[in-house]
Amino acid sequence: MSNKKDIRALTKEQLRDFFVENGDKAFRGNQVYEWLWSKSLHTFEDMTNISKKTREMLEEHFVINHIKVDSMQKSNDGTIKNGIKLHDGLVVESVLIPTPKRTTACVSSQVGCSLDCKFCATARLKRMRNLNPDEIYDQVVVIDKQSRLYHNKKLTNIVFMGMGEPLMNYKNVLKSIEMITSPEGLGMSSKRITVSTSGVPKMIKKMADEEVKFNLAVSLHSAIDEVRTSIMPFNTTFPLKDLKESLEYWYEKTKRAITYEYVVWEGINDKKEDIAALVQFCKYVPCKVNLIEYNPIDDGQFQQASNAALNNYISNLEMHDITVNVRRSRGKDIDAACGQLANKA
């Protein structure tokens, strides 16, 4: 492994200082910063407004640890799944999800996952490491290019719903969003970004304190502690009462509604008491519910609930004036749907 520093770990100010220390002008740092971020350049050689000598000096001191698309699968519905190789050879996956009105990038934040949700393929992978801000940023750049190339429109939305628990990589996720939304980066609106968490109360409060501008989604799946613990064992550490309190705090600070992601499984959370508990949980803070179609991951424990069970959820939520959407999964034929990302390719 090279002992050169990853240049994108430097702030613009640090880059400016580097040039001054090496007998050049500070504005050179601005030029390089622009090449690295808003132009997403992968080699010093291509920085055409910088002298050859300066490019050689950069080469001597730094590397640009950019990602590579190792594999790309296209679904019948237009969804694209990327196998992304990182500079150290590890692989994560990211997905482009097109609909008639928008294209969404589903990005990963960890190699593997820190949590242990039993219904998710990614949870079966050991967490190897957190992704750096530039590795998250690069996934968005790649998907934006694919959106323009294959769907003739720029990327409109980003969801942190790929591999990993974003709030377990808090600092790097927030830094990546800062660059994605910065005019010096991709200049995307925070309102078009959603961070999805399984529910880490302390970090939800921290985000609220930092007055973040993006949206929050919570992977809920049950509002009964015993049921939730049986499918998401970490719920014993972060029980629903702590989650509820952190979400109330979030809303109080940000005044932004929360989205609950919710899969209904046969024999697990498809009973009347499950629906009643969700309705009650939805009353704590303004929210909407996305009922997500389940995508099997090869074992028999989790099966999609019947349409009747799903309709019971819908009618009960609507009866209590709770907004509910049914999310049909896309990219199932290439294992790119929700919960299926496991580096099978």
Beta strands, then each sheet from edge to edge (+ up, - down):
strand 1: 5-6
strand 2: 62-63
strand 3: 68-74
strand 4: 80-85
strand 5: 91-98
strand 6: 103-106
strand 7: 110-111
strand 8: 129-130
strand 9: 157-160
strand 10: 193-197
strand 11: 215-219
strand 12: 258-263
strand 13: 287-292
strand 14: 323-327
sheet 1: 1+ 2+
sheet 2: 3+ 4- 5+ 6- 9- 10- 11- 12- 13- 14-
sheet 3: 7+ 8-
end
